Amino acid sequence: MQSSQRDGRRRFSLGAMALVGVGLLVLGVAAALWLPKTTRLPTPAADYSVTPIKVEFDPPELALTDLAGNPVSLADWPGQVVLVNNWATWCPPCKAEMPALEAYYQDHHEQGFTIVAIESGSPLADVSRFVEEYDLSFPVWPDLKSLSLAAINNDSLPNSYVIDRGGVGRLAWTGPINQFMLEKYVTPLLEE
């Protein structure tokens, strides 16, 4: 009889544990459904920015053509602060940073600031459509052979560097830039 009593207790014990387990599962599901939800909203790509590194280098002697086919060079902006932005029409982070670049350009171009946006590899018609779609007012240079990327030895897109009024490369980014980072790092160069 002792053996059958032990078996009965064991069955009761297993049944009770199963019942408690199912009860806890039901309570967990109920709590998940009834408790207030906290949602984490995704950060818009335009809000994300990498921090630039401070550098000191001689910028490349880069000569290309603009969208109209006119010869252009980085040397065309003596005494200005120039942000060179390497990008591509197909690149999502490049697209995300364009409104911030345009807004910063609009706010600061009268202070001797310009952006030279060098598009890497897309056909001229695609680059022109992009410029029109994003309503870009700063200079855009198509670069079918990616000469700009080779000149700075950085083929990651987007990437940017800033040349000060004296012609020295002072800041470099690999990744997207937002307006906060432009104000924080580029504006002091405009005030020098």
Secondary structure by P-SEA (a helix, b strand, c coil): caaaaaaaaaaaaaaaaaaaaaaaaaaaaaaaaccbbbbbcccccccbbbbbbbbbccccbbbbbcccccccccccccccbbbbbbbccccaaaaaaaaaaaaaaaaccccccccbbbbccccaaaaaaaaaaaccccbbbbbccaaaaaaaccccccccccccccccccccccccccaaaaaacaaaaaac
